[in-house]
Amino acid sequence: MRTIANLSTTAAVICSTALGSLAPAYAACTNDTWAKIKERGKIVVGVKTDAKPWGFIDADGKLVGMEADMAKEVADTIGVELELVGVQSSNRMQFLEQGKIDLMIATMSDRKDRRDIVGVVLPNYYTSGTNIMAPKALGLKEWSQLKDKPVCGLQGSFHNKAIEEHHGAKVIAFDNNAAAKQALRDKKCMAWVFDDSSIAADLASGEYADYEMPLKTENDNPWALAVPLAERECVFGRFMSGMEFNWLQSGHLSELEKKWGVQESAFLKAQQERFKDWLAK
């Protein structure tokens, strides 16, 4: 029979081994970005400018949207000022790598290759998949109808590759969504490919009464915010993980959906159920 002393020794060895395995990761944390934010009293967050209602320029020239609101809550929680910087799909990760922004909340799908470049922080806060917006007059019903047809897309968007490889579409890529949608209006392409949540928001805006999202969504992919890669497992990454958890558990992101006219997300409802307090009535 083991004595209490033996059990204590065993527990100490296990604890020591576990902490020892974690030590290298935490020893590497310089927390440079976090320290910079605190020192200057301001956090710089990259948000999309062409992804209404997530991030866009309003009539007064301000960068606003659901993710801009999230960035403001991060700043308020830290107790610093907020500076929003407009980013695009083609440069958002580079801006974070180069230190032009401290944090990126910019409709980015969570992909393995991206985790090698920026510090993706879990849990994921949203999700979307590939779909198209097309004129109702075309009567599109199947993805196969896009084979060899011109489809407008956004530079750097993974939706382009998905629709080209799986359905044989010919993507014409633009550097922003506004240009891509204008090309659709100008009949330079038969559809615009992007994520279903943004398309649903556009259709709900009343500006696209003659268009529809006629196909079944494919490639559902969770969204991720990101800190600099070196700080993913450090103070900044842990802090943002807590922010995301609280947003999901409280249902606050569902409230922001309503504010910005976004169709209710089944993903957010599922996450609120997943993270609910089991003692709460």
C-alpha positions in Angstrom: 0.0 0.0 0.0 1.3 3.4 -0.9 1.9 5.8 2.0 0.7 9.4 2.1 4.3 10.4 1.7 4.7 8.3 -1.4 1.5 9.7 -2.9 2.7 13.2 -2.2 6.0 12.5 -3.8 4.3 11.0 -6.9 2.0 14.0 -7.2 4.9 16.4 -6.9 6.8 14.6 -9.7 3.7 14.7 -11.9 3.1 18.4 -11.2 6.7 19.2 -11.8 6.8 17.3 -15.1 3.6 19.0 -16.3 4.8 22.5 -15.4 8.2 21.6 -16.9 6.5 20.8 -20.2 4.7 24.1 -20.2 7.7 26.2 -19.1 9.4 26.6 -22.5 6.2 28.0 -24.1 5.6 30.6 -21.4 9.3 31.4 -21.0 9.3 32.5 -24.7 6.5 35.1 -24.0 7.9 38.6 -24.3 4.3 40.1 -24.4 5.7 42.9 -26.5 2.4 43.8 -28.2 0.5 43.7 -24.9 3.1 45.9 -23.2 3.0 48.3 -26.2 -0.8 48.6 -26.0 -0.7 49.3 -22.2 2.2 51.8 -22.5 0.7 53.9 -25.3 -2.9 53.6 -23.9 -4.3 52.6 -27.3 -5.0 49.4 -29.2 -4.9 49.4 -33.0 -7.4 46.9 -34.5 -7.7 45.9 -38.1 -11.3 45.7 -39.4 -12.6 45.2 -42.9 -13.9 48.3 -44.7 -15.8 46.4 -47.5 -17.7 43.7 -45.6 -21.0 45.3 -44.5 -22.3 44.8 -41.8 -19.1 43.4 -40.2 -16.9 46.3 -41.1 -17.6 49.2 -43.6 -17.5 52.9 -44.1 -20.7 54.7 -43.2 -22.2 57.8 -44.7 -20.2 60.0 -42.3 -16.9 58.3 -43.4 -16.5 56.3 -40.1 -15.4 52.7 -40.0 -18.3 50.9 -38.3 -19.9 47.5 -38.1 -20.3 44.4 -35.9 -16.6 43.7 -35.7 -15.9 47.3 -35.1 -18.2 47.1 -32.1 -16.3 44.0 -30.9 -13.0 45.9 -31.2 -14.4 48.8 -29.2 -15.4 46.3 -26.4 -11.9 44.9 -26.4 -10.4 48.4 -26.0 -12.9 49.3 -23.2 -12.2 46.1 -21.3 -8.4 46.7 -21.4 -9.1 50.4 -20.5 -7.4 52.0 -23.5 -8.4 54.0 -26.6 -9.3 52.4 -29.9 -7.8 53.1 -33.3 -9.5 51.2 -36.2 -7.5 50.5 -39.3 -9.2 49.4 -42.5 -7.9 46.1 -43.9 -8.7 43.8 -46.8 -8.6 40.1 -47.2 -5.4 40.5 -49.3 -3.5 42.4 -46.6 -5.0 41.7 -43.1 -2.5 39.0 -42.1 0.5 41.0 -43.4 -0.7 44.1 -41.4 -0.6 42.0 -38.3 2.8 40.4 -39.1 4.3 43.8 -39.8 3.0 45.4 -36.6 0.7 47.9 -38.4 -2.1 46.5 -36.2 -2.1 44.9 -32.8 -5.2 42.8 -33.3 -7.2 41.6 -36.3 -11.0 41.1 -36.3 -11.7 40.9 -40.0 -14.1 38.2 -41.1 -11.1 35.7 -41.4 -11.9 32.1 -41.9 -9.9 29.8 -39.6 -7.6 27.7 -41.8 -4.5 25.6 -40.9 -2.2 27.6 -43.2 -3.3 30.8 -41.6 -2.5 29.5 -38.1 1.1 29.3 -39.3 1.2 33.0 -40.0 -0.9 34.7 -37.3 -1.9 33.9 -33.8 -5.4 32.5 -34.2 -7.2 32.6 -30.9 -9.9 30.1 -29.9 -12.9 29.6 -29.5 -14.0 30.7 -32.9 -16.5 33.6 -32.7 -18.6 33.1 -35.9 -18.9 31.0 -39.1 -19.9 31.2 -42.7 -19.7 29.3 -45.9 -19.4 29.7 -49.7 -22.5 30.9 -51.6 -23.3 33.3 -54.5 -25.5 36.3 -55.1 -27.0 36.2 -58.6 -29.8 37.9 -60.5 -33.1 36.2 -59.9 -33.8 36.3 -63.6 -31.1 33.6 -64.1 -33.0 31.1 -62.1 -29.9 29.3 -60.8 -30.5 26.2 -58.9 -27.3 24.1 -59.0 -23.6 24.8 -58.5 -23.0 22.9 -61.7 -24.6 25.8 -63.7 -21.5 27.9 -62.9 -19.1 25.7 -64.9 -17.0 27.8 -67.3 -19.0 30.9 -66.4 -17.5 34.2 -65.1 -18.0 34.8 -61.4 -16.9 37.9 -59.5 -14.8 37.3 -56.4 -12.6 39.1 -53.8 -8.8 38.9 -54.1 -7.4 36.7 -51.3 -10.7 35.0 -50.5 -10.7 31.2 -50.2 -14.2 31.1 -51.7 -12.6 31.7 -55.1 -10.5 28.5 -55.0 -13.4 26.5 -53.7 -15.7 27.5 -56.6 -13.0 27.1 -59.2 -11.8 23.7 -58.1 -15.2 22.2 -57.2 -17.5 23.7 -59.8 -15.3 24.9 -62.7 -16.3 28.6 -62.4 -14.0 31.3 -63.9 -13.4 33.8 -61.1 -12.7 37.4 -61.9 -11.0 38.7 -58.7 -11.4 42.3 -57.5 -9.5 44.1 -54.6 -12.6 44.9 -52.7 -16.2 43.7 -52.4 -17.8 46.9 -53.6 -16.0 46.6 -57.0 -16.9 43.0 -57.3 -20.6 43.7 -56.7 -20.6 46.6 -59.1 -19.1 44.3 -61.7 -22.1 42.0 -61.0 -24.5 44.9 -61.6 -22.7 45.8 -64.8 -23.1 42.1 -66.0 -19.4 41.5 -66.2 -20.1 38.2 -64.4 -23.2 36.1 -63.7 -22.7 35.9 -59.9 -20.7 37.2 -57.0 -19.1 34.5 -54.7 -18.5 35.2 -51.1 -19.6 34.1 -47.6 -23.3 33.5 -47.1 -23.6 35.7 -44.0 -22.4 38.8 -45.9 -24.6 38.0 -48.9 -27.6 37.6 -46.6 -26.9 41.0 -45.1 -26.7 42.6 -48.5 -30.0 41.0 -49.6 -31.6 42.2 -46.4 -30.4 45.8 -47.0 -33.0 46.3 -49.8 -30.3 47.4 -52.2 -30.4 44.1 -54.1 -34.1 43.4 -54.7 -33.5 41.8 -58.0 -30.9 39.4 -56.7 -30.9 36.2 -54.6 -28.8 33.6 -52.9 -30.1 30.5 -54.6 -27.7 27.7 -53.9 -27.0 25.5 -50.9 -24.1 26.9 -48.8 -20.9 24.9 -49.0 -17.5 24.9 -47.1 -18.9 26.1 -43.8 -15.8 27.5 -42.0 -15.5 29.1 -38.5 -14.1 32.6 -38.3 -11.1 33.6 -36.2 -9.6 36.8 -34.8 -5.9 36.9 -34.4 -3.1 38.4 -32.4 0.6 38.4 -33.4 1.8 34.7 -33.8 4.4 35.0 -30.9 1.6 36.1 -28.5 -1.0 33.5 -29.2 -0.2 31.5 -26.0 0.8 34.6 -24.0 -1.1 37.3 -22.1 -2.7 38.9 -25.2 -3.8 35.6 -26.7 -5.2 34.4 -23.4 -7.0 37.7 -22.8 -8.7 37.5 -26.3 -9.7 33.9 -25.7 -11.5 35.1 -22.6 -13.2 37.9 -24.6 -14.5 35.4 -27.1 -15.7 32.9 -24.5 -17.7 35.7 -22.8 -19.2 36.9 -26.1 -20.3 33.4 -26.9 -21.6 32.4 -23.4 -23.5 35.6 -22.8 -25.2 35.7 -26.2 -23.8 39.2 -26.8 -22.8 38.4 -30.4 -26.4 37.5 -31.1 -27.4 40.9 -29.8 -24.9 42.5 -32.2 -26.4 40.4 -35.1 -29.8 42.0 -34.3 -28.3 45.5 -34.1 -26.6 45.2 -37.6 -29.5 43.4 -39.3 -27.7 40.0 -39.7 -29.9 36.9 -40.0 -29.9 34.9 -36.8 -27.0 32.5 -36.7 -27.5 28.8 -35.8 -23.8 28.7 -34.9 -24.1 31.4 -32.2 -27.2 29.7 -30.7 -25.2 26.4 -30.5 -22.2 28.0 -28.9 -24.3 29.7 -26.3 -25.8 26.3 -25.4 -22.3 24.7 -25.5 -20.8 27.2 -23.1 -23.8 27.8 -20.8 -23.3 27.8 -17.0 -24.7 24.4 -15.9 -25.9 25.9 -12.6 -27.7 28.8 -14.3 -31.5 28.5 -14.4 
